[in-house]
Amino acid sequence: MLKHPQFDPVAVSVGPLKIHWYGLTYLVGFAVGWWLGRVRARKPWSPLNEEQVGDLLFYIALGVILGGRFGYVVFYNFDSFVADPLWLLRIWEGGMSFHGGLLGVMFAMWWFGRKAGRSFFELADFVAPLVPVGLGAGRIGNFINGELWGRATDLPWGMVFPQAPDALARHPSQLYQFALEGVLLFTVLWWFSSRPRPKMAVSGVFLGCYGLFRFLVEFVRQPDAQLGYLAFDWLTMGQLLSLPMILAGLLLLALAYRRQPA
């Protein structure tokens, strides 16, 4: 049985200025995503040049932050927002929804595409392999904060989280998600997108794989206390929101290869 290290959530403190690890993980995710985006922009089939990558990243950053926070409020914790509206702005305390962030990024890509003269799926296929870097960084931030822990387990790597309501050893589900949504998903997408693919195919792989990985890890992740299980004593909100992603990913792949066989 292991014990969570209880990291100080504040990485740097200078007078009243406090920089939180959670914010730094987002910064790292965006910085690495920008660098990898410029690498992808050098491909002959890229829809963007290197200079446009930074512009697109600005739109995506807004989509991630605004969409992620809004999604968490709507899907997971609307009562907290009603009780304390300023809580919406305190993103360093955690509380970001991937599914809300995805909707925000989709809107940001559509908006940027209109200005740049690029179709939605041209940009989505370009951006998809960059997303796991941010997802993985965010899960490390969750682990540092000691939040979003897993269900109780007797496995040797079970970990006691002091912030949990009990002293039970739990799955370090944040690290599972880092491995699946960050490392594995990045590897699959970077390999798959390393050569020209039919339009929508890379987006389909992203949606299908992420939805599957998230659906599986939810079986060992503790559901949000304010929601619990939605049905069958195992279905969580994360799984419910991931099912449409799996179906959408399969549909996009089918359409991509039906319209333009490899």
NORNORJO-V136092 format. One line per field, one symbol per residue. phi: phi as a letter, one per 40 degrees, with the letter a starting at -180 (. if undefined). psi: psi as a letter, one per 30 degrees, with the letter a starting at -180 (. if undefined). A space follows every 50 residues. Layout:
BEGIN
phi=???
psi=???
END
This chain:
BEGIN
phi=.bbccfcccccbbbgccbbcdcccccccdccccccccccccccccccbcc ccccccccccdccccccccccccccbaccccccadcddcccccggbbccc ccccccccccccccccgbcdcdcccccdcccdcccccccccccdcgbfcc ccabcccdbcbdcccabccbccccccccccccccccccccccccbdbddg ccccccccccdcccdccccbcccddcbgccaggacbcdccccdccccccc cccccccccadc
psi=klkkfikkfjekjjbfkkjkeeeeeeeeeeeeeeeeeeeeffkfgkflle efeeeeeeeeeeeeeeeeeeeeeeeeheeeeeeieffefiffglikkeee eeeeeeeeeeeeeeefhklefeeeeeeeffefeeeeeeeeeeeefhlhla lklglfgkkkjfflglgkklkifeeeeeeefdeeeeeeeeeegflklkkf eeeeeeeeeeeeeeeefffgkklkefeakflggfkleeeeffefeeeeee eeeeeefeeik.
END
